[in-house]
């Protein structure tokens, strides 16, 4: 985590996510006095906006997607492997890449919520706190961050397979928008493979809605295993 936090790409990605959320924030509706709970409604609109959806494949891959290519091409990897076990390296990198896709959205969402509370909440009329709305926003933010981790793992897989920066950054973008195009133009019922649905979860995911969490967890685990396998094959060549 220390290495990840020092990564400049993480903070650039977080700012990019914050910009996407700000683009979807309904500033035009801010006119005092506001109804109670308005800042929560505005935060939800920002998280569900199309602008943030557009930035997901870019922000998720930016921090650590191509880290294996960078370390292998610089010669750092050979030196590093003399000091640690290869399986430990694989475990560390798969988790680090996933965290690199997860954290920008989580940090940006927390920042947007804090700014909204500071500047919009004082304009609201007094009323009861809507804790269920707050919980729903937390769920949306967590699902968005998990989607970012999934895209980051795709980037890590392509980096290990092709050993190329362009493939590591470009192919996740292509795969992401291929799913968007397939859903919106050809298969409107294919909501399970639609990235926007992973975040907003408006369709049927079971009686209690737990299906989306099982799906995201299983998809994340499968991609992490594939990423680890790709790294294992590459490390055998070193």
ABEGO torsion letter per residue (X at the ends): XAAAAABAAAAAAAAAAAAAAAAABBAAABBOBBBBGAAAAAAAAAAABAAAAAAAAAAAAAAAAAAAAAAAAAGAAAAAAAABBAAAAAAAAAAAAAAAAAAAAAAAAAAAAAAAAAAAAAABBBBBBBAAAAAAAAAAAAAAAAAAAAAAAAAAAAAAAAGBAAAAAAAAAAAAAAAAAAAAAABAABAAABAAAAAAGABBAEAAGAAAAAAAAAAAAAAAAAAAAAAAAAAAAX
